[in-house]
């Protein structure tokens, strides 16, 4: 049995419909959902960046699909920065996992149908953290993610320095992890402060 912070299970899940998975017999009607725990497993960690990637996707898809499941493979995603800049690569990996969108590396489709490649773009002319666009109707939404209003315990920086220098005790490492996840939980508890939607 795995152990993880209990707030992971309280985060709203993202429900999707994936016609490819239906055709290939993976999920009945192609319907399934992603949880924050799913993306934490994929990323290998939980941090403000992974939380932000999950949140911008969650809020964008709720906006684009207000009365139905988001359709994987029907969503184009754009980023302002290059994939190698800062944490853009980490963010794009999470977004790709949920939406199915990739740049050039994704599924090429079945005779052109259900293709997932060429749906993610970098160095785009946008003024947001990411822009999501439905391919079927052209509706789009810009999402801005900003955690500046969420303060962190000052001990986090001090403990991180000790960990980086291999000077931290086991108790200090455990304390750091607890404080780190508390900040991530604060982000999820203050979505209205960290997420801005622009249509």
N, C-alpha and C positions, 0 to 999 in steps of 0.2 A: 504494500500500500504506500502510495507516495504522499508526502506531506508538503503543504505549501500554505501561504497566507490565505485565510478564509475569505478575504474580500474578493479574491479572484472569482469565486462562485457567485458573487453578488453583482458582477458587471453584466450589463445587458448583452445578450448574445446577438449575433448578426445572422438573420435567416436568409438563405439564398435558394434560388432555383437554378439548376445546372442541367441543361438539356443533354449535354454530352454524357454526364454521369447516368442519366436515364437511359439513353440509347445503349450504353455499354453495360447496363445492368448493375451499376454500383449502388444507386439509391432509387427507391421507388419514386416515380414522378420527378426524379432529379432534385428532391427537396432534402436539405440538411441545414445545419447551422454551425457557425464558428463561435467559440467562446474565447475569452481572454486567455484562459489556460491553454487553449490550442496554440495560440500565437506565441505564448511564453515558451512552450515546449519547442516550437520550431526555432525561435530565436535563441533559446538556451538561457534566457534571462528575462527579468522584468525590470524596466527602468522608465524614466519619463519619456524617452524616445519611443520605445516599443508601445507604451501606453498611448502616446500621442498618435502614432501610426494607426493604432486600433481605433482611437476616438475619431480621427478625421474621416476614416472609412465608415464607421458606424453612423456618424451624423450626416455625411454626404449621401449615403445610400437611403437613410430614412427620409431625407429631403427629396431625393430623386424618385423613390418608390414609396410614397406615403401610404398606399393602400394595398401593397403587395410585396412579395419577396423580391429582393434584388436579383437580377438575372446575370449570372456569371458569364463572361464572354461578350456581354453587351455594354461594357463600360470602358471608356477610354480615360486614362489618367495622365495628367501632365504635372511636371515639377519644374520650378524655375531654375534650380541649380543642376549642375552636372552630377551624374551618378556617383562620381568619386569625391564630391565635396562633402565635408563634414559627416553627418549621419544620414545623408540622403539614401545611401545604399541600404541601410538598416530599415529605414521607413518604407522604401519601395518594395523590399522583400515581404514585409508584412502586408502591405496593400495588395501586392501580387497574389499572395496566398489566399486572400479573401475574395478578390474580384476576378482572379484568373488572368488579369492583364499582365503582359510582359512586353519587353521591347522587341528583341529579335530571337530570343531563346525559347519562346513558348511553343506550344503544340501547333503544328501546321494545319491541322484539321483533317477531316475525312472528305477528300475531293473538294477541298476549299471550305467545307461547312464545319462549324464549331472551332474555327481557328482562334488561337489566343495570342499569337504573336502580333507585333506592331500595334499594340494597344496602349503602350506605355511610352511616354516621351519625356525627355529631359531638355534643359536649356530652353524651356518654353517662355514665351512672352506673357507671363502672368504676374499678378501682384498678390500672391497668396501662398500658403504652404503647399497646396495642391489643388488642382482643378479636376473634377469628375464630370464626364459627359456621357449621357445615354446615346448609344448609336442608333436606336430605333426612332427616337423623336427629336434628338438634338438638344434636349434640355440639359443644362449644365449648372454646376454649383462650385463656387470657390470656397475653400475652407482655410481658415487661419488658426494656427495652434500656437498659443503663447502662455508659458507657465510663469511669467515674471511675477504674477500676483500670488503665487504659491511659494511661500518662504520655506526654507529648509532649516533643520536644526543645525546650528553652527558646528556641532560635534562631527557632522558628516565629513566635512572637509579635513578636519584634523585626523580623524580615523582613516580616511582614504590615504592621506600622506603616509601614515604609519604602515598601512597595508602595502602600498607601492614600494616602500623601502624595506619590506620584510621585517618590520619592527613590531608589528601588532601581535598581541597575545590572542589565543583562541577566544577568550571572552570578548576582546575588543572587536574581533572579526564578526562574532555573533551579534554584538551590539550594532555594528555598522550595518549589517544586513537588515536588522530589525528597523533601524531608523530610515534606511533607504526605501524599504517597502512601505513604511508609513507615509513617506512623501508621495509615492506612487498612488497610494490609496487616497490621499488628499486631492490629487489631481482628478481622480474619478468622482470624488465627492463634490467637486466644484466645476463640473463640465461647462456650466454657463459662464464661468470666468476665464476658461482657457480655450474655448472654441468660439469662433465667430464664423457665421455662414453668410456668404454673399451670393445672391442669385444674379 
